[in-house]
């Protein structure tokens, strides 16, 4: 098995090269050959290459019949710059799955909007570190088809008891970069996944307001809240659900999971694939 390693968002700091080499070794230990894109490391400010060059890296992996999947290891702010350079017909006809998280929310949701194909919201760099043996086991078992622990998440309902639909979304700030564009997913009967790394209450609530103004919550089948790391670390008086409630109807199902987000222990979830959540299932 061969996989492509891309960096469609901010370039990686060169001092992290040893960690990326460790990731390549981790892949190798489970029988996966990892091929690095040409533009991985930051060269000028945050850029590893131009938007067009980074998009070309990604499309080379899609066009290469020897590449089985694509894992993006970046994050930051730059990923939406590549969207206009992607060939969505080639992506649609490909059997490869794209994996990424955070700012790659833009690419993942654009792929779904333009092709109907599912991608995986997950940071494969979670496999690095001495404490990551169990995460590597989740990943290896999934690759070998032995179990689905990587995607098995626990959740609880905060409102309602059942929701079913195609999951869209991811990082809330990055999802809203797509608002008003052809890349923004249709929210009709979708489960909207929302999570964040940064943001205090005022910053998060204004993003909820924007989704409400877009009509996303009126159309949705439900909302799945992931982790809001910096918000939760600040120990605010109001919970994420407390501020979300001001923007949604009482009839909209809402569930919460601590297993999806920016934490190292976060698991994976398909964006662009239907999923059922019920109060009796975890």
C-alpha positions as a Python dict, from the first residue, in 0.01 Angstrom:
ca = {
    (1, 'X'): (0, 0, 0),
    (2, 'X'): (126, 348, -90),
    (3, 'X'): (-16, 675, 42),
    (4, 'X'): (46, 1039, -32),
    (5, 'X'): (134, 1290, 242),
    (6, 'X'): (26, 1644, 153),
    (7, 'X'): (32, 1986, 318),
    (8, 'X'): (-241, 2189, 150),
    (9, 'X'): (-258, 2448, 429),
    (10, 'X'): (34, 2615, 610),
    (11, 'X'): (380, 2479, 545),
    (12, 'X'): (534, 2266, 816),
    (13, 'X'): (817, 2415, 1021),
    (14, 'X'): (1146, 2260, 912),
    (15, 'X'): (1234, 2179, 1275),
    (16, 'X'): (945, 1931, 1270),
    (17, 'X'): (1109, 1729, 993),
    (18, 'X'): (1212, 1458, 1239),
    (19, 'X'): (849, 1415, 1345),
    (20, 'X'): (734, 1380, 987),
    (21, 'X'): (1011, 1128, 930),
    (22, 'X'): (879, 943, 1236),
    (23, 'X'): (533, 936, 1077),
    (24, 'X'): (680, 789, 760),
    (25, 'X'): (849, 523, 975),
    (26, 'X'): (522, 450, 1157),
    (27, 'X'): (350, 395, 824),
    (28, 'X'): (637, 174, 712),
    (29, 'X'): (609, -42, 1023),
    (30, 'X'): (255, -140, 925),
    (31, 'X'): (341, -200, 561),
    (32, 'X'): (251, 139, 415),
    (33, 'X'): (489, 332, 192),
    (34, 'X'): (441, 705, 247),
    (35, 'X'): (525, 946, -36),
    (36, 'X'): (577, 1311, 61),
    (37, 'X'): (442, 1589, -159),
    (38, 'X'): (693, 1832, -305),
    (39, 'X'): (567, 2125, -98),
    (40, 'X'): (562, 2027, 268),
    (41, 'X'): (790, 2266, 455),
    (42, 'X'): (742, 2643, 490),
    (43, 'X'): (970, 2842, 263),
    (44, 'X'): (830, 3196, 260),
    (45, 'X'): (634, 3301, 568),
    (46, 'X'): (362, 3036, 611),
    (47, 'X'): (382, 2918, 250),
    (48, 'X'): (542, 2592, 137),
    (49, 'X'): (449, 2687, -216),
    (50, 'X'): (188, 2884, -405),
    (51, 'X'): (-178, 2785, -393),
    (52, 'X'): (-143, 2638, -740),
    (53, 'X'): (167, 2440, -647),
    (54, 'X'): (4, 2290, -338),
    (55, 'X'): (-306, 2204, -540),
    (56, 'X'): (-85, 2038, -802),
    (57, 'X'): (75, 1827, -528),
    (58, 'X'): (-269, 1703, -427),
    (59, 'X'): (-383, 1637, -783),
    (60, 'X'): (-63, 1440, -856),
    (61, 'X'): (-163, 1201, -581),
    (62, 'X'): (-514, 1171, -720),
    (63, 'X'): (-379, 1100, -1070),
    (64, 'X'): (-121, 846, -951),
    (65, 'X'): (-274, 498, -973),
    (66, 'X'): (-10, 375, -730),
    (67, 'X'): (-139, 595, -447),
    (68, 'X'): (-419, 440, -241),
    (69, 'X'): (-507, 724, -2),
    (70, 'X'): (-404, 1081, 79),
    (71, 'X'): (-326, 1212, 426),
    (72, 'X'): (-281, 1583, 483),
    (73, 'X'): (-64, 1672, 782),
    (74, 'X'): (-110, 2049, 777),
    (75, 'X'): (-344, 2300, 934),
    (76, 'X'): (-364, 2676, 976),
    (77, 'X'): (-522, 2916, 730),
    (78, 'X'): (-423, 2856, 369),
    (79, 'X'): (-611, 2548, 247),
    (80, 'X'): (-904, 2726, 84),
    (81, 'X'): (-658, 2891, -155),
    (82, 'X'): (-618, 2564, -345),
    (83, 'X'): (-987, 2498, -409),
    (84, 'X'): (-1012, 2676, -745),
    (85, 'X'): (-718, 2475, -881),
    (86, 'X'): (-853, 2127, -802),
    (87, 'X'): (-991, 1904, -1077),
    (88, 'X'): (-1312, 1778, -919),
    (89, 'X'): (-1390, 1544, -1210),
    (90, 'X'): (-1067, 1355, -1142),
    (91, 'X'): (-1136, 1354, -768),
    (92, 'X'): (-1489, 1224, -826),
    (93, 'X'): (-1371, 937, -1045),
    (94, 'X'): (-1094, 841, -801),
    (95, 'X'): (-1130, 567, -541),
    (96, 'X'): (-889, 745, -305),
    (97, 'X'): (-998, 889, 29),
    (98, 'X'): (-865, 1222, 153),
    (99, 'X'): (-785, 1261, 525),
    (100, 'X'): (-720, 1588, 707),
    (101, 'X'): (-851, 1811, 986),
    (102, 'X'): (-874, 2170, 1110),
    (103, 'X'): (-816, 2402, 811),
    (104, 'X'): (-856, 2101, 581),
    (105, 'X'): (-1225, 2125, 672),
    (106, 'X'): (-1238, 2355, 368),
    (107, 'X'): (-1101, 2090, 133),
    (108, 'X'): (-1305, 1805, 283),
    (109, 'X'): (-1635, 1991, 251),
    (110, 'X'): (-1549, 2123, -95),
    (111, 'X'): (-1481, 1766, -210),
    (112, 'X'): (-1822, 1660, -80),
    (113, 'X'): (-2003, 1962, -228),
    (114, 'X'): (-1840, 1926, -570),
    (115, 'X'): (-1824, 1547, -602),
    (116, 'X'): (-2045, 1383, -339),
    (117, 'X'): (-1742, 1189, -215),
    (118, 'X'): (-1671, 1136, 154),
    (119, 'X'): (-1344, 1226, 325),
    (120, 'X'): (-1215, 1168, 677),
    (121, 'X'): (-1174, 1438, 939),
    (122, 'X'): (-860, 1321, 1121),
    (123, 'X'): (-503, 1435, 1186),
    (124, 'X'): (-272, 1145, 1113),
    (125, 'X'): (6, 1314, 1311),
    (126, 'X'): (-185, 1192, 1617),
    (127, 'X'): (4, 866, 1558),
    (128, 'X'): (335, 1028, 1654),
    (129, 'X'): (471, 1030, 2013),
    (130, 'X'): (565, 770, 2269),
    (131, 'X'): (216, 787, 2420),
    (132, 'X'): (43, 709, 2089),
    (133, 'X'): (70, 329, 2082),
    (134, 'X'): (-304, 284, 2128),
    (135, 'X'): (-379, 539, 1855),
    (136, 'X'): (-148, 355, 1619),
    (137, 'X'): (-333, 35, 1706),
    (138, 'X'): (-668, 198, 1619),
    (139, 'X'): (-527, 313, 1288),
    (140, 'X'): (-355, -15, 1201),
    (141, 'X'): (-663, -219, 1287),
    (142, 'X'): (-875, 3, 1063),
    (143, 'X'): (-630, -22, 773),
    (144, 'X'): (-620, -400, 808),
    (145, 'X'): (-999, -419, 835),
    (146, 'X'): (-984, -579, 1178),
    (147, 'X'): (-1212, -336, 1365),
    (148, 'X'): (-1353, 16, 1353),
    (149, 'X'): (-1218, 152, 1681),
    (150, 'X'): (-1070, 457, 1505),
    (151, 'X'): (-1423, 567, 1412),
    (152, 'X'): (-1610, 447, 1720),
    (153, 'X'): (-1704, 757, 1916),
    (154, 'X'): (-1898, 802, 2237),
    (155, 'X'): (-2160, 1074, 2251),
    (156, 'X'): (-2453, 1198, 2456),
    (157, 'X'): (-2766, 1380, 2352),
    (158, 'X'): (-2820, 1727, 2491),
    (159, 'X'): (-3146, 1782, 2302),
    (160, 'X'): (-3361, 1522, 2129),
    (161, 'X'): (-3277, 1153, 2111),
    (162, 'X'): (-3217, 1063, 1746),
    (163, 'X'): (-3067, 1211, 1431),
    (164, 'X'): (-2970, 1065, 1099),
    (165, 'X'): (-2814, 1220, 792),
    (166, 'X'): (-2497, 1290, 600),
    (167, 'X'): (-2235, 1446, 828),
    (168, 'X'): (-2085, 1775, 708),
    (169, 'X'): (-1872, 2040, 873),
    (170, 'X'): (-1573, 2010, 1101),
    (171, 'X'): (-1381, 2308, 1235),
    (172, 'X'): (-1640, 2584, 1262),
    (173, 'X'): (-1409, 2874, 1170),
    (174, 'X'): (-1277, 2696, 865),
    (175, 'X'): (-1618, 2569, 755),
    (176, 'X'): (-1744, 2927, 746),
    (177, 'X'): (-1466, 3028, 505),
    (178, 'X'): (-1680, 2845, 247),
    (179, 'X'): (-1998, 3043, 323),
    (180, 'X'): (-2137, 3209, 12),
    (181, 'X'): (-1929, 2993, -221),
    (182, 'X'): (-2012, 2691, -434),
    (183, 'X'): (-1799, 2485, -197),
    (184, 'X'): (-2025, 2535, 106),
    (185, 'X'): (-2224, 2215, 168),
    (186, 'X'): (-2600, 2209, 133),
    (187, 'X'): (-2724, 2178, 491),
    (188, 'X'): (-3062, 2025, 400),
    (189, 'X'): (-3115, 1726, 634),
    (190, 'X'): (-2746, 1715, 723),
    (191, 'X'): (-2586, 1651, 1060),
    (192, 'X'): (-2361, 1951, 1117),
    (193, 'X'): (-2041, 1864, 1303),
    (194, 'X'): (-1883, 2162, 1476),
    (195, 'X'): (-1558, 2183, 1676),
    (196, 'X'): (-1287, 2440, 1742),
    (197, 'X'): (-939, 2486, 1880),
    (198, 'X'): (-945, 2858, 1960),
    (199, 'X'): (-1211, 3108, 2051),
    (200, 'X'): (-1369, 3258, 2362),
    (201, 'X'): (-1745, 3281, 2413),
    (202, 'X'): (-1788, 3596, 2203),
    (203, 'X'): (-1587, 3451, 1916),
    (204, 'X'): (-1771, 3120, 1917),
    (205, 'X'): (-2119, 3265, 1950),
    (206, 'X'): (-2065, 3495, 1653),
    (207, 'X'): (-1985, 3189, 1440),
    (208, 'X'): (-2306, 3026, 1562),
    (209, 'X'): (-2488, 3347, 1465),
    (210, 'X'): (-2344, 3328, 1115),
    (211, 'X'): (-2458, 2969, 1068),
    (212, 'X'): (-2804, 3071, 1190),
    (213, 'X'): (-2812, 3364, 946),
    (214, 'X'): (-2717, 3127, 664),
    (215, 'X'): (-3022, 2917, 750),
    (216, 'X'): (-2804, 2615, 826),
    (217, 'X'): (-2976, 2529, 1153),
    (218, 'X'): (-3324, 2558, 999),
    (219, 'X'): (-3234, 2297, 736),
    (220, 'X'): (-3024, 2056, 943),
    (221, 'X'): (-3121, 1712, 1071),
    (222, 'X'): (-2911, 1769, 1382),
    (223, 'X'): (-2590, 1904, 1530),
    (224, 'X'): (-2293, 1709, 1663),
    (225, 'X'): (-2070, 1917, 1890),
    (226, 'X'): (-1709, 1810, 1916),
    (227, 'X'): (-1451, 1963, 2147),
    (228, 'X'): (-1402, 2339, 2173),
    (229, 'X'): (-1063, 2316, 2335),
    (230, 'X'): (-962, 2669, 2436),
    (231, 'X'): (-1320, 2760, 2523),
    (232, 'X'): (-1352, 2460, 2754),
    (233, 'X'): (-1008, 2516, 2909),
    (234, 'X'): (-1115, 2866, 3013),
    (235, 'X'): (-1389, 2708, 3230),
    (236, 'X'): (-1660, 2955, 3122),
    (237, 'X'): (-1988, 2996, 3305),
    (238, 'X'): (-2182, 2910, 2988),
    (239, 'X'): (-2130, 2580, 2809),
    (240, 'X'): (-2105, 2552, 2432),
    (241, 'X'): (-2459, 2416, 2429),
    (242, 'X'): (-2577, 2712, 2639),
    (243, 'X'): (-2468, 2959, 2373),
    (244, 'X'): (-2575, 2736, 2084),
    (245, 'X'): (-2932, 2716, 2221),
    (246, 'X'): (-2982, 3085, 2143),
    (247, 'X'): (-2943, 3006, 1772),
    (248, 'X'): (-3147, 2687, 1726),
    (249, 'X'): (-3498, 2558, 1778),
    (250, 'X'): (-3584, 2334, 2072),
    (251, 'X'): (-3679, 2059, 1827),
    (252, 'X'): (-3335, 2032, 1661),
    (253, 'X'): (-3145, 1727, 1794),
    (254, 'X'): (-2804, 1805, 1943),
    (255, 'X'): (-2545, 1552, 2056),
    (256, 'X'): (-2198, 1609, 2199),
    (257, 'X'): (-1881, 1402, 2179),
    (258, 'X'): (-1538, 1447, 2334),
    (259, 'X'): (-1391, 1214, 2071),
    (260, 'X'): (-1385, 1457, 1775),
    (261, 'X'): (-1174, 1772, 1756),
    (262, 'X'): (-819, 1897, 1793),
    (263, 'X'): (-713, 1682, 2089),
    (264, 'X'): (-448, 1415, 2040),
    (265, 'X'): (-697, 1152, 2155),
    (266, 'X'): (-950, 1258, 1893),
    (267, 'X'): (-1085, 987, 1668),
    (268, 'X'): (-1192, 997, 1304),
    (269, 'X'): (-1526, 1065, 1139),
    (270, 'X'): (-1639, 1056, 778),
    (271, 'X'): (-1756, 1386, 632),
    (272, 'X'): (-1995, 1328, 344),
    (273, 'X'): (-2130, 994, 466),
    (274, 'X'): (-2464, 918, 632),
    (275, 'X'): (-2465, 828, 1000),
    (276, 'X'): (-2729, 746, 1259),
    (277, 'X'): (-2703, 872, 1616),
    (278, 'X'): (-2950, 753, 1881),
    (279, 'X'): (-2968, 782, 2255),
    (280, 'X'): (-2924, 408, 2291),
    (281, 'X'): (-2608, 382, 2079),
    (282, 'X'): (-2250, 491, 2145),
}
